[in-house]
Amino acid sequence: MSDEDITLTAGDAEVTVRPGNGGRVSGLRVGGVELLRQGDRFGCFPMVPWCGRTRDGRFRDGATVHQLPLNAPPHAIHGTVRDAAWRTARKSADEAVLTYDLVEPWPYPGRVTQQVTLGEDALTLTMAVETYESSFPAQIGWHPWFNRSLGGADAQDVRLDFTAAWQEERGDDHLPTGNRVAPRPGPWDDCFGMPDGVDVTLTWPGRLELKVTSREEWVVVYDEQREAVCVEPQTGPPNGLNTHPRLITPLEPLEATTTWTWRRL
């Protein structure tokens, strides 16, 4: 099937998926109100086969050190697929399944599958990376850009609420130092640990409440931009290819799911 844009609908919710632009969810509208920041770089894109920054673009697999392109010098950031064209495997009125075969500069063959499922009050994103050949370390996650304001004369900025067990201490290079500290007040470009699963609530006062949940225990929260805030569930912290690698083998893929559930206020 082609990589043309896909529109999903359920009740008064509508989602746009762009296989040709990194397999991203480019829009989520509830009652006609857009929740995601618009633009080719925004929406919500999958981060794979790593999340956030990888220090100096290097990671070790056994005795082999691999060098990735430095797309956020001096580091490599957010994986290799957010600017690539995915393939639509199947689609229906409320679901789309996309696939992408990993190629250079990622040094290992593998296939990524992303399922986007829309309900009347929830969007579920599921991703898996599998290999039939060499085993390799990887991470997966999502990078949504939620609009800080939903517009209107009386619009108020979104409020973020969450309880984390720890915060990964951030060094001057924006990477975790390896120390875990008590959660600190924002603004944030920081990774938090939630051993019982990611659970973050975004509230646009008087308009909408949206919960981001996942079974994974890491989430990056980024709210340093005026236009949007990001809540990024992922299978490991930044630089995790080096510090918390998840090994994908022919018998064991890496899978993750996040669900966004909303209600009107």
N, C-alpha and C positions, 0 to 999 in steps of 0.2 A: 504494500500500500504506500501511498505518497506521504510526504512530510508536510502536507498542507495543514493549516490551523484547524483545530477541532473545538467545537462548542458543545459543552455538556449542560444539561438543565435538569433541575429537580425542584418542584414547587416554584418559589420565586427566587431561587438561587441559580446563578449561571457562572460557568467557569470556561475560560479560554485556555487551551493547551497549545503550545507551539513546538511541535517536534523539530521543525527546522531551525529553531533557535534554542538549542541546548536542552530540549525536552522540558522546558519550563512551563509552569502555570503562569501565564502572563496577566490573567485577570480573574478576580473573584468578586462577583457582584451579588449583593443580597438586597432584594427589593429595589434594584436599580442603583444601589450605592456601591461604588468601587472601594474595596478594602485594601488592594495592593497598589503600591507605587507603580506607575506606568513608565514604559521605556524599555528598549531592547536589553538593557543590562539588569533590569529589576524584576518585578513579579516575584516568583519563587522558583529558584533553579536547584537542581540536584547537584550536590557536591560528591564527586566520586572520581577516581579511587582514593582521594584523601580529602580532608576537611580543614579549612583554615590554612594557616601557614605551615609549610615544611621548611625547617631551618636550612638556609643556604641552598634550598632545592635538592638536598641530598638525603637519601635514606639507605639503610643497610639491610640486605637480605642475606643472612648467613655471612659469608666472607666477601660478598659482592656489594660494592657501593654504587648506587645508581644516581645519576645527575639528571634532574628535571629542569625544564626551562624556567628562568627566573622572571615570572610574569608579575611579581610584586617585589622588585629588587630590595634587599638581597635575598628574598625568599621566593618560593613557589606557593601559589595560593589556590585553594578551592577546586583542585582536580583538573581534569583535562576535557570534560564533556560539556561544560556550560556554554561553549560557543560552537559546539558541533551539531550536526544534523542527525537526529534520531529517526528511527523507522517506526511507523505505526503498524503494530501487529494486529490489533483489532480495536473496534470502537462501537459504542452503542449510544443511546440517548444520554446515559448518565455515567458511562465508564469508558476509559481509554487505556490501552496497554501499549507502551512504547519499548523499543529495544535499541541498544547501541553496542556495537562490538568495539572493544578497546583496541586502539592502535597506537603507534608511536605518537608522542614521545613516551607513553607508558610502555615499559619494557616487557610486559607479559600479555599473552592473549587471554581474553575473557569476555563475557557478555553481561551487560547490565540490562535489567528489566525493571521498568517502572509502571506501576498501576495507579491510575487516578480514578477514584470513585466518589461521586457526588451524591449526597442525600439532601433532603429538604433543609436540614439544620446541621450538616456536617460534611467535611471533605476529608477523605482518607487517602494518604499517599503511602505506597508500599514500594520498596526498592530491594533488589537482590543482585548480587554479583556472583557469578559462577565461572568456573574454569573446567575445561576437560583435559588440560595439559599441565603446565607447571603450577605448583602452589605459589602463592605470593601474599604479602601483607597488604592490607587495604583498610580504608575507612569509607563510610557513606553517611550522608546527612542531607539536610535541606536548608536553603538560605532564603527565607521569605522576607520581603520588604513590605511591612504593613504601613499604610498611610498614617502619619501622626495625627492628622485631622481628617474627619469625613466631610468637611465642608459645611456651608450653611452659615447664616448670620450669627448664630449662637454657638457655633462649634467650639468644643474644648479639646485640648490635646489628650491623646490616649494615656491611660495610666497602666503601668506594669505592676503586677503583683505575683510574687513567688517566694517560696521558702527553700533555700538551698542548704545542703549539709556543709558545703565548703565552696570556696572560690579558689581557682587555680591562680596562685600569685603570678602576676604579669611582669615580665622584665621590660627594660627600655626598648627591646626589639619586638615587643608585642607578643612574645612567646612565653608560655608557662616556664617558670624557673624550676619546677619540680616540687616546690613547696605548696602546701595547702593551707589557706588562711581562712579566718572567719569572713563571711560575706560582707563586703563593704558597700557603702552607698554609691550610686552612679554619679555622673554619667559613666557608661560602661562600653568597653570593647573587651569583654571578659568571658571566661569559661567558668561555669558553675557545675558542681556535682550534685546529683539528685539520685541516690542509690535506689529509691523506690520508683523511679521513673520520672521523666520530665513532666512538669505540670506548671504551666505559666498562664496567667489570666491577663488578657488585654481588655481594658474597659474604655470605651468612648462614652463619656458621661451623657446620660439621657438618650443614648442612641443604641449601642450594641455592646454585648460582652462576648468575647471569643476566647476559648480555652485551647491552648496548644499542649497536647499530651503525646507521650511516647514511652515505650518500655525502656528505651535507652536511658543512661544515667548522666549523660553530659549534654549541656546546652550552652551555646554562646549567645549572649545578649549584647546587642550593639545599638546604642541610641545616641550616638554623637553627631548624627546628621539632623538638620532641621526638618527635612521632608518626611522621614520615615524612621521606623524602629524595626530591628530584626531580632527574631527569636528562632534559634537554629539548633534543633535537636540533631545529635550526631552520635556515632558509635565510639567516639574517643575524643580526647582533647586536641587542640592545635598541636602540631608536630607529633601527632600520635603515630605516624608511620615509624617513628624512632622510639617513642616512649611507651605506647600502648598498642602495638600492632595486633591486628586481628587477621589470622592466617586463613586464607581461602584455599581449599583443597578440592580435588575432583569429587570428593565425597561430602564436602561440607561447604556450601555457599555461605555468604554473609548476607543477612537479611535485616531490614529495619522497617518500621512503620511509624508514621505520625498521623494523628487525627486532630483536626480543627473543628470544634463544636461551638456554635453560636446561638445566642438568644437575644431578642430585642428587649430593651429596657423601657 
